[in-house]
Amino acid sequence: MDGEETVKLLDHLHAPADTIRLDYDARLVRRKRLVTEGGRAVHLDLPELTDLSHYAGLRLPDGTEIALEAAPEPVLVIRGDLPRLAWHIGNRHTPCQMGGDHLVIRDDHVLRGMLEGLGAEIQEDARPFHPEGGAYGHGRTMGHDHGHSHDH
């Protein structure tokens, strides 16, 4: 891609010159054109599928550092019987962020209906989404097909 730059992933930043904000889905990449808040095109061409949530930023070939941030996105903030609600969310293999007195999932009307039916109090919000990592690997829910059905 002409005019774009390849980059190196960084665990720590010294002086970022710009920022790239990505939602949860967009933070899982291998090869992608990204655009900074300042309008600079950046081309990622990574050796494997990578969750950018694990990195602070990027270093461009000219040494410029670009911060990586989670973008706000529509979510549901859930309160109630958290162990029970978390079990049902997990049973649907839905990414879930855990707080001390609440759970957060991406906005989904089907899950909202299920959770309300279980007695959950639900508040709509827009915020960066940082779900729990999984027990195996880096914690992405990579689809639902895993050899059994949830239909009863």
Secondary structure, DSSP 8 states (H G I E B T S, - for coil): -TT-B--EEESS-SS--EEEEE-TGGGEEEEEEEE-TT--EEEEEEEEEEEGGG-SEEE-TTS-EEEEEE-EEEEEEEESSHHHHHHHHHHTT---EE-SS-EEEE--HHHHHHHHHTT-EEEEEEEE------SSTT-----S-SS-----
